[in-house]
Each structure stands twice: as structure tokens, then as C-alpha cells.
Amino acid sequence: MIKLCEKRKQLLVEDGHLMVKGGPGAGKTTISILKAQQLISDGKLLKGQKILFLSFARSTVGRVIESAKSMIPNESFKHLEINTYHGFTWSIIQTYSRLIVKHRFIRLLPPPETASLLFGLDEEQRRAKCTSMFVDEGILTFDLFAEKAKEILQRIVSVRNIISDTYPYIFVDEFQDTDPHEWDFIKLLGKKSTIIALADPYQRIYDFRGANPKRIKEFEDCFKPVEFDFGDENNRSNGKDITKFGNDLLTGANKGVKYKDVIVTPYTFDGGEPMSAVKYTLLNSLKRLRASNPNGDWSIAVLVKTKATTLSISSYLSKKSSRLPEFYHEVMIDPSGPSLSAMIIAGLMEPNTPDERKKDFISNIISHLRGRKDKITQEDLKNAEFLKSYLETGTVRGKTRVVLVDEINTIVEGIEKIEYSGTPQTDWLKVRKLLEHCTNSVLKDIFEDSKYLRLLNKGALLGERLAEAWRQNQHYANAKNAIKDALLQEHFSLSNRSYNGIFVMTLHKSKGKEFDEVIIWEDKYHSIVPYKPTPGAIEQSRYLLRVGVTRARNLTTICTPSTSKCILI
């Protein structure tokens, strides 16, 4: 039985729009589930109506589903719909898009392909291109989900009424991170539905995508909600000073103070193994957790600033040295590189003439170069331009480029010699192996990215799609489309997963997750606070580090270079 304070008891019986504030582990999710149960018990829903819970992260949605199942009866659970913003807005677009565009079917363009297609365009040009693709071709990018769902609700009042009649109560999680289109979308729903917003004002780490520090105030001005603020209450790491450190971090009050459950470990340069400190820290964490959880039910997150550091840490943890062991772990990374590498391998598997296969292979390599990173490097840009020119002219100049073309030719020739078995996993690895020993960095990057497909939990789904293609044709025709469908299906998957073991990810990606212990690794060349930061950049770095620190239930260790310690600690 959950004991509730007077404030929470009042929240359960309060009518109308609500704003629920609280820091990490304050119990916003728990009280929202209990509020939903109260609404159901009080008979607030008519036949066919549901309570909608929206969140940004699939990990959060999975956690809410798991919590709701354990906290409320099955009879009540069936009256809940728990979804991501993307999933919900896409369902509206699928159903009602014919009311705003002429196309009968809307085709989704996955984010990696979008990045490649929109390469070189500024923000305004990107938006114009995405809009024209939607209107002229019925192709929709993920960036337009909220905008187009908003347009439907804005233009067709009857649709807005249907949705509000279906969902009279809507819980909006992580409200502080909504962008302008998402906020407009929520305002339209709030004309008839009751909105319960859950927010942490100091966990705002997505300003770069349009989140606004004034958003909570805008909600209060628009809806005049009753406000409940649970402040620094902490149920995640109760009895620990982790949340206190996180809150002190916002004002700089953490400096010079010792904390019991947040350890700052300055590390020195180790010429043989520059990242050895992270392994030593992991060994200490494992010793503690294995002693307290002999059944193996424990989790550790290694959090870093950049995607590049994620991969370098993963590569280091995967290697055994004379001093330190390897560590089995999972990597949670941006799927762009692995997804585009999957398209390359799938394209090579498709039946084709050697000439057409080579052209398709090179086109897919160009897409990989343009779309695998948020910001393309000068080297990748030059390689993409060269390959585009090579497709048009067949001209190659320069030793490195000759090697690249020779290795492309070798791979295409190697494909002709492969005898496929019809077992997708086996055949996939046969094709991937052709990339394994390439010496050119362009092809080496494709191979490295392809290794992370299994770590994206897509392996089984990819195999299913390829097996289906083989059963129908006795070859892998349309393998690229099969892969694309699998990747899109995975994007909307709401399956919950347990976090047992060691996980490596960026600080941004850790949001909405919980672990027994957290290790934050500040790389010497990728510091948490950028070089020569503006006041705004320092503020964002404080928010980001606070998110990472407060993911831990028991202990957080921050590893920072001794020669250039993080200025926030």
C-alpha cells in the first residue's frame, strides 16, 4: 500500500488542468498513475473513452506501462493508452492525413535517410524541403509529425472533438521539453480535454530542438492549472545525497562539498591505456553490486558527452589487456550509422547485375557518409563528393581513392561468389565479412557501424524481414525495403526492457532511465562543458550533468581528467 502525503491526496481529487512539478525521483509518474486510477474509479470515463499518457522516450513509456500494471487492476489498465508523442501523432496523421493532403497513403522516411537526403541544407531549407515532400509526394519525415498533427486539429474541429471525446484526460510527461509545434498540439487538445502536465524545470536538456525555459509559464498562463510542486522529494535514491548533489550542481553549491553517494575521481594520463580509469571504476562498481546482488540483478551505466566517445569507450571495454579484463556491455547509440550500414548490406544482398550493384553500393555509401553523424566531417564530405563524381565520370585520382575504388570492386566481385543458404543471419554475416578486412576508412566505418545492429535490439526483426523475402523469392529481392520496414517498426515499438548489466550511452540518452550505479566519463577531448562556453552553454551543461548524476539509485562516480577537471565540480 502506497502512503500518500496530504498534498498527493489533494492532487487525486483535484479537478481541471494540473501542473505537477518535481525533480528526479520525486514520484511524478507514480502519482500520475494513481490519479488515472482515481479518475477511473470515480466513473469519469464514458464507454469507449480512455486516459492518454504521452512521453518522449520509449524507455519512459515502457517504465510507465510496467508501473501501471503493478499498481492498478487489470480492469483499470485497459482504460489507459500509454504512447510516445511520435506514436500518437503518427496515428492521427495515418487516420486523417487525407484531410490536408491529396495522397491516399503516407510513406515515412526514416531519420537516417532524412539526414542524408537533406544534407547541406540549413534549418529553413530543410523544413521547406520536408514540407514540399509531404505535400507533393506524400513522404513524411519525423520532424513534421507534431506540426502536421497540429495542422489536422487546427483545420478540422470535428477531428479535434473526436480525439478529445476519446481521450478526455491527457497526461503530458516531460512537458518542459516540448517544442513549439508539440506545445501548439497540446493547446489544441486542451480546448476540450483535461491536461495534466508533468515537468521538471531543471531537467530541460533539449533547448537545441526548440524546448523553451518559458514553456511551463506558458502552460500556466494558458490553462490556469492547479499546481502541485514536489520539489526535491526523492524516491529513486531515497536516503542518498545523489539528488542533493544534482540540485546543488545547478547553483554551484556542490563545489568544495563532499558527498557520500557521489564520488569525483580525477584520473591521470595513462599512456598505455588512456581510458583505464573507467575499467578500474567498473571493477569497483562490480565488486559492490555483485556482493549486494548475488542473483545478478544489477545495472551500471557508463555515461559520456558525445556519440564518438560512446563508440571509443565501447571499443576499449571490448578489449582485454595485460592489466585489465574486457567487459561485456551493451551500447545504446544513435541508430543512424548502424541503420544506414544495414541498408548497404541489404543492398548488396539484392539480386542485381554487377554494374547496377556497384552503382547502388556507391550510392548507399554516399548516404552513409552524409547521414551517419549529426555533423559531417570534412573528410566524409570530401569522400562523398568524390564518390558522387566517380559515379558520373569514372575518374579516380589519388592513392587513397584508388584503394577505396579497388576495395569497392573487390566487394562487388565477392558478392558474385557467395552462395546464399536462405538463413538470413548466416547470409548477412557472409556479406558483412567482405567489409571486415577493408583498409579504407570509408568501408571500415561501415563495418564498424554494422556491428552495432545487434546492440540496437533489431537483430531478430531484421532476420524476420529477410527470411520473409527469401521464402517468397528464394533470393533477397527488396531486402532494402524489408530492412527499412523493420527499422520503422522498431522506432514505434513500445516493448519494455529490463536494464541488467553494463550499458554505455550519452548523457542525453540516459534521460528517463534508472540504474543501480552510474559512471560519468569526461573525456579529455570531449569535456562536459564546451571550450570557451557562453553562460547559456554552462547552464545547459549543468542541466545535462544533473540528468546523468540522478540516474543512479545507489552511487554515481564522475571520472574527470586531473589536468583539466570539469569546471562544474
ZARO-512508 format. One record per residue (C-alpha): x, y, z; residue number from 1. Coordinates in steps of 0.05 Angstrom, whole numbers, always signed. Layout:
N
X / Y / Z / pos
X / Y / Z / NUM .
...
# end
This chain:
569
X / Y / Z / pos
+0 / +0 / +0 / 1 .
+29 / +67 / -21 / 2 .
+27 / +120 / +34 / 3 .
+7 / +189 / +8 / 4 .
+21 / +257 / +38 / 5 .
-35 / +308 / +43 / 6 .
-11 / +344 / -20 / 7 .
-15 / +280 / -61 / 8 .
-84 / +263 / -32 / 9 .
-108 / +331 / -54 / 10 .
-79 / +320 / -124 / 11 .
-120 / +256 / -131 / 12 .
-186 / +292 / -120 / 13 .
-170 / +358 / -155 / 14 .
-209 / +372 / -219 / 15 .
-187 / +410 / -281 / 16 .
-119 / +422 / -313 / 17 .
-60 / +407 / -268 / 18 .
+15 / +423 / -268 / 19 .
+56 / +372 / -229 / 20 .
+128 / +393 / -217 / 21 .
+184 / +354 / -185 / 22 .
+257 / +335 / -191 / 23 .
+286 / +266 / -209 / 24 .
+253 / +211 / -169 / 25 .
+201 / +257 / -139 / 26 .
+145 / +208 / -157 / 27 .
+112 / +246 / -215 / 28 .
+100 / +181 / -253 / 29 .
+73 / +144 / -192 / 30 .
+24 / +198 / -173 / 31 .
+1 / +205 / -246 / 32 .
-16 / +131 / -248 / 33 .
-54 / +137 / -182 / 34 .
-90 / +198 / -209 / 35 .
-111 / +159 / -271 / 36 .
-137 / +103 / -226 / 37 .
-176 / +154 / -185 / 38 .
-209 / +182 / -248 / 39 .
-229 / +112 / -270 / 40 .
-255 / +93 / -201 / 41 .
-295 / +158 / -197 / 42 .
-331 / +140 / -262 / 43 .
-302 / +199 / -301 / 44 .
-297 / +158 / -365 / 45 .
-355 / +142 / -411 / 46 .
-359 / +77 / -451 / 47 .
-302 / +75 / -502 / 48 .
-262 / +131 / -470 / 49 .
-190 / +125 / -447 / 50 .
-138 / +163 / -408 / 51 .
-78 / +181 / -451 / 52 .
-7 / +184 / -424 / 53 .
+45 / +216 / -471 / 54 .
+121 / +217 / -464 / 55 .
+181 / +230 / -509 / 56 .
+223 / +168 / -493 / 57 .
+203 / +97 / -507 / 58 .
+242 / +77 / -445 / 59 .
+197 / +122 / -403 / 60 .
+135 / +93 / -437 / 61 .
+159 / +23 / -422 / 62 .
+171 / +41 / -349 / 63 .
+102 / +73 / -342 / 64 .
+69 / +11 / -372 / 65 .
+107 / -34 / -324 / 66 .
+90 / +11 / -264 / 67 .
+17 / +17 / -283 / 68 .
+9 / -59 / -290 / 69 .
+38 / -69 / -220 / 70 .
-2 / -12 / -187 / 71 .
-72 / -15 / -215 / 72 .
-121 / -71 / -230 / 73 .
-125 / -102 / -300 / 74 .
-195 / -75 / -306 / 75 .
-169 / -4 / -298 / 76 .
-106 / -15 / -341 / 77 .
-148 / -28 / -403 / 78 .
-174 / +43 / -398 / 79 .
-103 / +71 / -405 / 80 .
-67 / +86 / -470 / 81 .
+8 / +99 / -460 / 82 .
+47 / +124 / -520 / 83 .
+103 / +168 / -545 / 84 .
+89 / +235 / -577 / 85 .
+114 / +207 / -643 / 86 .
+70 / +145 / -638 / 87 .
+7 / +185 / -621 / 88 .
+16 / +240 / -673 / 89 .
+32 / +188 / -726 / 90 .
-33 / +152 / -711 / 91 .
-71 / +217 / -723 / 92 .
-34 / +230 / -788 / 93 .
-46 / +159 / -813 / 94 .
-120 / +165 / -800 / 95 .
-134 / +237 / -822 / 96 .
-79 / +259 / -870 / 97 .
-126 / +256 / -930 / 98 .
-160 / +318 / -900 / 99 .
-97 / +360 / -911 / 100 .
-61 / +327 / -970 / 101 .
-84 / +291 / -1032 / 102 .
-45 / +226 / -1022 / 103 .
-82 / +163 / -1001 / 104 .
-21 / +133 / -968 / 105 .
+34 / +169 / -930 / 106 .
+105 / +140 / -934 / 107 .
+152 / +151 / -876 / 108 .
+224 / +170 / -887 / 109 .
+269 / +142 / -831 / 110 .
+313 / +193 / -796 / 111 .
+380 / +167 / -824 / 112 .
+353 / +172 / -896 / 113 .
+325 / +241 / -880 / 114 .
+393 / +264 / -855 / 115 .
+426 / +240 / -919 / 116 .
+373 / +270 / -964 / 117 .
+374 / +338 / -930 / 118 .
+449 / +341 / -927 / 119 .
+477 / +411 / -936 / 120 .
+411 / +448 / -924 / 121 .
+402 / +499 / -869 / 122 .
+343 / +494 / -820 / 123 .
+296 / +536 / -862 / 124 .
+313 / +498 / -926 / 125 .
+305 / +431 / -890 / 126 .
+235 / +450 / -867 / 127 .
+215 / +475 / -936 / 128 .
+241 / +410 / -968 / 129 .
+205 / +366 / -917 / 130 .
+140 / +405 / -927 / 131 .
+144 / +400 / -1003 / 132 .
+158 / +325 / -1000 / 133 .
+97 / +316 / -956 / 134 .
+51 / +358 / -1000 / 135 .
+77 / +336 / -1068 / 136 .
+97 / +264 / -1056 / 137 .
+64 / +241 / -992 / 138 .
+131 / +229 / -960 / 139 .
+134 / +247 / -886 / 140 .
+195 / +259 / -842 / 141 .
+193 / +250 / -767 / 142 .
+208 / +325 / -757 / 143 .
+139 / +342 / -784 / 144 .
+98 / +295 / -740 / 145 .
+76 / +346 / -688 / 146 .
+68 / +402 / -740 / 147 .
+22 / +361 / -786 / 148 .
-18 / +331 / -729 / 149 .
-28 / +402 / -703 / 150 .
-50 / +424 / -773 / 151 .
-103 / +370 / -775 / 152 .
-131 / +390 / -707 / 153 .
-128 / +464 / -725 / 154 .
-163 / +458 / -791 / 155 .
-215 / +404 / -775 / 156 .
-251 / +418 / -710 / 157 .
-291 / +354 / -715 / 158 .
-227 / +312 / -714 / 159 .
-204 / +350 / -653 / 160 .
-270 / +336 / -619 / 161 .
-266 / +262 / -636 / 162 .
-197 / +257 / -604 / 163 .
-217 / +296 / -542 / 164 .
-281 / +254 / -535 / 165 .
-237 / +192 / -539 / 166 .
-185 / +219 / -490 / 167 .
-219 / +267 / -441 / 168 .
-157 / +265 / -396 / 169 .
-86 / +270 / -423 / 170 .
-22 / +265 / -382 / 171 .
+37 / +300 / -415 / 172 .
+104 / +276 / -387 / 173 .
+169 / +315 / -393 / 174 .
+128 / +376 / -412 / 175 .
+189 / +422 / -404 / 176 .
+219 / +391 / -467 / 177 .
+162 / +405 / -515 / 178 .
+179 / +444 / -578 / 179 .
+134 / +499 / -606 / 180 .
+93 / +451 / -651 / 181 .
+84 / +400 / -595 / 182 .
+61 / +456 / -549 / 183 .
+11 / +481 / -601 / 184 .
-14 / +410 / -609 / 185 .
-25 / +403 / -533 / 186 .
-60 / +471 / -530 / 187 .
-110 / +448 / -584 / 188 .
-124 / +383 / -546 / 189 .
-133 / +423 / -482 / 190 .
-191 / +462 / -511 / 191 .
-235 / +403 / -493 / 192 .
-191 / +351 / -458 / 193 .
-164 / +360 / -387 / 194 .
-87 / +365 / -390 / 195 .
-44 / +341 / -332 / 196 .
+28 / +364 / -345 / 197 .
+87 / +332 / -310 / 198 .
+151 / +373 / -311 / 199 .
+220 / +383 / -281 / 200 .
+240 / +455 / -294 / 201 .
+314 / +437 / -284 / 202 .
+316 / +376 / -329 / 203 .
+310 / +418 / -393 / 204 .
+364 / +390 / -438 / 205 .
+332 / +397 / -506 / 206 .
+335 / +472 / -519 / 207 .
+371 / +455 / -584 / 208 .
+307 / +424 / -612 / 209 .
+261 / +481 / -592 / 210 .
+247 / +470 / -518 / 211 .
+236 / +536 / -482 / 212 .
+250 / +556 / -410 / 213 .
+185 / +595 / -412 / 214 .
+143 / +534 / -431 / 215 .
+118 / +518 / -360 / 216 .
+98 / +591 / -351 / 217 .
+62 / +588 / -418 / 218 .
+23 / +527 / -395 / 219 .
+3 / +563 / -331 / 220 .
-19 / +625 / -369 / 221 .
-58 / +585 / -420 / 222 .
-94 / +534 / -375 / 223 .
-93 / +566 / -306 / 224 .
-78 / +498 / -275 / 225 .
-76 / +479 / -202 / 226 .
-2 / +469 / -187 / 227 .
+30 / +415 / -145 / 228 .
+105 / +421 / -133 / 229 .
+141 / +362 / -102 / 230 .
+208 / +398 / -108 / 231 .
+267 / +359 / -83 / 232 .
+229 / +298 / -57 / 233 .
+267 / +235 / -77 / 234 .
+241 / +164 / -81 / 235 .
+291 / +137 / -131 / 236 .
+353 / +143 / -87 / 237 .
+319 / +155 / -21 / 238 .
+368 / +164 / +37 / 239 .
+424 / +182 / -12 / 240 .
+452 / +250 / -27 / 241 .
+452 / +240 / -102 / 242 .
+393 / +286 / -114 / 243 .
+422 / +338 / -67 / 244 .
+486 / +338 / -109 / 245 .
+445 / +346 / -172 / 246 .
+406 / +404 / -144 / 247 .
+469 / +437 / -114 / 248 .
+501 / +430 / -183 / 249 .
+450 / +479 / -211 / 250 .
+476 / +536 / -167 / 251 .
+549 / +514 / -158 / 252 .
+536 / +498 / -85 / 253 .
+567 / +429 / -96 / 254 .
+638 / +458 / -103 / 255 .
+682 / +442 / -43 / 256 .
+628 / +397 / -12 / 257 .
+639 / +322 / -1 / 258 .
+581 / +277 / -17 / 259 .
+573 / +205 / +7 / 260 .
+539 / +178 / -55 / 261 .
+572 / +220 / -110 / 262 .
+646 / +207 / -118 / 263 .
+691 / +252 / -161 / 264 .
+751 / +213 / -187 / 265 .
+805 / +254 / -223 / 266 .
+844 / +208 / -269 / 267 .
+915 / +217 / -294 / 268 .
+940 / +204 / -364 / 269 .
+957 / +130 / -375 / 270 .
+999 / +125 / -438 / 271 .
+986 / +50 / -447 / 272 .
+911 / +54 / -435 / 273 .
+884 / +126 / -435 / 274 .
+816 / +101 / -412 / 275 .
+839 / +53 / -358 / 276 .
+805 / +94 / -304 / 277 .
+737 / +74 / -330 / 278 .
+755 / +0 / -323 / 279 .
+782 / +8 / -253 / 280 .
+718 / +45 / -234 / 281 .
+676 / -10 / -265 / 282 .
+714 / -63 / -226 / 283 .
+698 / -26 / -161 / 284 .
+625 / -20 / -181 / 285 .
+620 / -94 / -199 / 286 .
+651 / -114 / -132 / 287 .
+598 / -75 / -94 / 288 .
+539 / -96 / -136 / 289 .
+557 / -170 / -141 / 290 .
+563 / -172 / -65 / 291 .
+496 / -139 / -54 / 292 .
+460 / -173 / -113 / 293 .
+489 / -244 / -120 / 294 .
+430 / -262 / -165 / 295 .
+458 / -216 / -219 / 296 .
+401 / -167 / -216 / 297 .
+442 / -103 / -222 / 298 .
+456 / -48 / -272 / 299 .
+512 / +1 / -287 / 300 .
+510 / +58 / -337 / 301 .
+573 / +89 / -366 / 302 .
+552 / +158 / -390 / 303 .
+591 / +203 / -437 / 304 .
+582 / +270 / -472 / 305 .
+587 / +251 / -545 / 306 .
+567 / +195 / -592 / 307 .
+640 / +188 / -614 / 308 .
+662 / +176 / -542 / 309 .
+607 / +124 / -535 / 310 .
+639 / +83 / -590 / 311 .
+710 / +93 / -566 / 312 .
+691 / +72 / -495 / 313 .
+654 / +12 / -522 / 314 .
+714 / -8 / -565 / 315 .
+760 / -2 / -505 / 316 .
+714 / -42 / -458 / 317 .
+711 / -97 / -511 / 318 .
+787 / -108 / -509 / 319 .
+827 / -147 / -458 / 320 .
+896 / -120 / -439 / 321 .
+953 / -147 / -398 / 322 .
+928 / -108 / -337 / 323 .
+853 / -105 / -345 / 324 .
+797 / -151 / -369 / 325 .
+745 / -139 / -423 / 326 .
+674 / -121 / -401 / 327 .
+612 / -148 / -435 / 328 .
+565 / -90 / -445 / 329 .
+510 / -61 / -488 / 330 .
+517 / +4 / -526 / 331 .
+457 / +49 / -535 / 332 .
+474 / +94 / -593 / 333 .
+442 / +137 / -646 / 334 .
+416 / +87 / -697 / 335 .
+435 / +129 / -758 / 336 .
+503 / +97 / -773 / 337 .
+481 / +25 / -760 / 338 .
+415 / +34 / -797 / 339 .
+450 / +62 / -859 / 340 .
+502 / +6 / -856 / 341 .
+444 / -43 / -855 / 342 .
+417 / -12 / -918 / 343 .
+485 / -21 / -951 / 344 .
+489 / -95 / -933 / 345 .
+417 / -106 / -953 / 346 .
+430 / -72 / -1020 / 347 .
+490 / -118 / -1033 / 348 .
+446 / -179 / -1018 / 349 .
+393 / -160 / -1070 / 350 .
+397 / -196 / -1138 / 351 .
+427 / -149 / -1189 / 352 .
+477 / -143 / -1246 / 353 .
+549 / -127 / -1224 / 354 .
+546 / -57 / -1255 / 355 .
+479 / -40 / -1222 / 356 .
+502 / -69 / -1156 / 357 .
+564 / -26 / -1157 / 358 .
+524 / +37 / -1172 / 359 .
+475 / +21 / -1117 / 360 .
+531 / +4 / -1069 / 361 .
+566 / +71 / -1081 / 362 .
+501 / +110 / -1075 / 363 .
+488 / +76 / -1008 / 364 .
+559 / +91 / -985 / 365 .
+546 / +165 / -1001 / 366 .
+483 / +163 / -959 / 367 .
+522 / +131 / -902 / 368 .
+575 / +186 / -905 / 369 .
+523 / +241 / -906 / 370 .
+476 / +214 / -853 / 371 .
+515 / +174 / -801 / 372 .
+534 / +234 / -758 / 373 .
+498 / +296 / -735 / 374 .
+553 / +338 / -766 / 375 .
+591 / +312 / -826 / 376 .
+667 / +317 / -822 / 377 .
+707 / +349 / -877 / 378 .
+738 / +282 / -893 / 379 .
+670 / +248 / -901 / 380 .
+645 / +307 / -942 / 381 .
+704 / +301 / -990 / 382 .
+695 / +226 / -996 / 383 .
+621 / +235 / -1011 / 384 .
+635 / +287 / -1064 / 385 .
+689 / +243 / -1095 / 386 .
+643 / +182 / -1099 / 387 .
+587 / +224 / -1129 / 388 .
+637 / +249 / -1182 / 389 .
+663 / +179 / -1193 / 390 .
+592 / +154 / -1208 / 391 .
+586 / +207 / -1262 / 392 .
+655 / +206 / -1293 / 393 .
+690 / +142 / -1271 / 394 .
+753 / +183 / -1257 / 395 .
+798 / +166 / -1198 / 396 .
+857 / +207 / -1175 / 397 .
+899 / +198 / -1112 / 398 .
+927 / +136 / -1079 / 399 .
+875 / +133 / -1023 / 400 .
+817 / +140 / -1071 / 401 .
+846 / +86 / -1117 / 402 .
+847 / +39 / -1056 / 403 .
+775 / +57 / -1040 / 404 .
+750 / +42 / -1110 / 405 .
+792 / -22 / -1114 / 406 .
+762 / -47 / -1049 / 407 .
+691 / -29 / -1073 / 408 .
+705 / -70 / -1136 / 409 .
+732 / -128 / -1094 / 410 .
+669 / -128 / -1051 / 411 .
+623 / -128 / -1112 / 412 .
+663 / -185 / -1143 / 413 .
+660 / -222 / -1077 / 414 .
+584 / -217 / -1075 / 415 .
+580 / -255 / -1141 / 416 .
+616 / -314 / -1109 / 417 .
+571 / -320 / -1048 / 418 .
+523 / -379 / -1046 / 419 .
+465 / -359 / -1002 / 420 .
+436 / -410 / -954 / 421 .
+368 / -378 / -942 / 422 .
+385 / -368 / -869 / 423 .
+386 / -292 / -862 / 424 .
+434 / -287 / -804 / 425 .
+485 / -332 / -838 / 426 .
+479 / -297 / -905 / 427 .
+482 / -228 / -873 / 428 .
+547 / -245 / -839 / 429 .
+576 / -273 / -905 / 430 .
+563 / -205 / -938 / 431 .
+588 / -165 / -878 / 432 .
+652 / -206 / -876 / 433 .
+671 / -177 / -944 / 434 .
+677 / -109 / -909 / 435 .
+716 / -135 / -849 / 436 .
+787 / -130 / -876 / 437 .
+780 / -66 / -917 / 438 .
+835 / -16 / -905 / 439 .
+800 / +47 / -929 / 440 .
+767 / +86 / -872 / 441 .
+701 / +95 / -910 / 442 .
+690 / +20 / -914 / 443 .
+718 / +7 / -845 / 444 .
+667 / +55 / -816 / 445 .
+611 / +17 / -850 / 446 .
+635 / -49 / -820 / 447 .
+642 / -17 / -750 / 448 .
+572 / +12 / -753 / 449 .
+543 / -54 / -776 / 450 .
+569 / -89 / -713 / 451 .
+522 / -47 / -670 / 452 .
+459 / -72 / -703 / 453 .
+453 / -129 / -653 / 454 .
+461 / -78 / -598 / 455 .
+401 / -39 / -624 / 456 .
+356 / -99 / -609 / 457 .
+338 / -101 / -683 / 458 .
+372 / -167 / -700 / 459 .
+312 / -211 / -692 / 460 .
+266 / -164 / -730 / 461 .
+315 / -155 / -787 / 462 .
+322 / -230 / -793 / 463 .
+247 / -239 / -797 / 464 .
+241 / -190 / -854 / 465 .
+297 / -222 / -894 / 466 .
+270 / -292 / -882 / 467 .
+203 / -269 / -909 / 468 .
+237 / -242 / -972 / 469 .
+274 / -308 / -982 / 470 .
+211 / -350 / -973 / 471 .
+175 / -310 / -1026 / 472 .
+231 / -308 / -1078 / 473 .
+287 / -355 / -1060 / 474 .
+331 / -294 / -1061 / 475 .
+335 / -228 / -1024 / 476 .
+297 / -183 / -1072 / 477 .
+273 / -118 / -1039 / 478 .
+318 / -131 / -980 / 479 .
+329 / -56 / -970 / 480 .
+254 / -44 / -965 / 481 .
+248 / -101 / -916 / 482 .
+302 / -71 / -873 / 483 .
+270 / -2 / -877 / 484 .
+204 / -31 / -853 / 485 .
+238 / -67 / -796 / 486 .
+274 / -4 / -774 / 487 .
+210 / +37 / -776 / 488 .
+172 / -16 / -737 / 489 .
+227 / -16 / -684 / 490 .
+222 / +60 / -679 / 491 .
+149 / +55 / -657 / 492 .
+159 / -6 / -613 / 493 .
+137 / +5 / -541 / 494 .
+163 / -60 / -513 / 495 .
+191 / -52 / -443 / 496 .
+261 / -76 / -429 / 497 .
+299 / -90 / -365 / 498 .
+366 / -59 / -353 / 499 .
+412 / -113 / -326 / 500 .
+487 / -110 / -336 / 501 .
+532 / -54 / -363 / 502 .
+506 / -1 / -411 / 503 .
+544 / +53 / -448 / 504 .
+507 / +115 / -475 / 505 .
+508 / +190 / -479 / 506 .
+483 / +234 / -422 / 507 .
+424 / +255 / -466 / 508 .
+404 / +183 / -479 / 509 .
+403 / +167 / -405 / 510 .
+343 / +211 / -392 / 511 .
+283 / +171 / -367 / 512 .
+326 / +112 / -346 / 513 .
+349 / +86 / -278 / 514 .
+410 / +45 / -258 / 515 .
+439 / +19 / -193 / 516 .
+505 / +56 / -205 / 517 .
+526 / +109 / -256 / 518 .
+596 / +124 / -281 / 519 .
+603 / +190 / -317 / 520 .
+665 / +192 / -361 / 521 .
+690 / +260 / -381 / 522 .
+738 / +250 / -439 / 523 .
+799 / +295 / -441 / 524 .
+780 / +318 / -512 / 525 .
+704 / +319 / -504 / 526 .
+690 / +356 / -439 / 527 .
+621 / +363 / -409 / 528 .
+626 / +439 / -413 / 529 .
+647 / +462 / -482 / 530 .
+710 / +503 / -494 / 531 .
+701 / +578 / -481 / 532 .
+628 / +568 / -461 / 533 .
+574 / +622 / -461 / 534 .
+532 / +630 / -398 / 535 .
+476 / +593 / -434 / 536 .
+523 / +535 / -451 / 537 .
+545 / +529 / -378 / 538 .
+472 / +528 / -356 / 539 .
+455 / +473 / -406 / 540 .
+517 / +433 / -383 / 541 .
+492 / +438 / -311 / 542 .
+424 / +411 / -331 / 543 .
+456 / +355 / -371 / 544 .
+504 / +333 / -317 / 545 .
+447 / +335 / -266 / 546 .
+407 / +287 / -310 / 547 .
+465 / +238 / -313 / 548 .
+482 / +241 / -239 / 549 .
+410 / +229 / -218 / 550 .
+401 / +166 / -260 / 551 .
+433 / +127 / -203 / 552 .
+396 / +93 / -147 / 553 .
+457 / +79 / -103 / 554 .
+521 / +114 / -127 / 555 .
+548 / +159 / -181 / 556 .
+622 / +164 / -198 / 557 .
+647 / +222 / -241 / 558 .
+714 / +210 / -275 / 559 .
+746 / +275 / -297 / 560 .
+817 / +289 / -324 / 561 .
+863 / +312 / -267 / 562 .
+897 / +362 / -313 / 563 .
+832 / +395 / -335 / 564 .
+778 / +380 / -285 / 565 .
+706 / +394 / -302 / 566 .
+692 / +466 / -283 / 567 .
+624 / +446 / -254 / 568 .
+654 / +402 / -199 / 569 .
# end
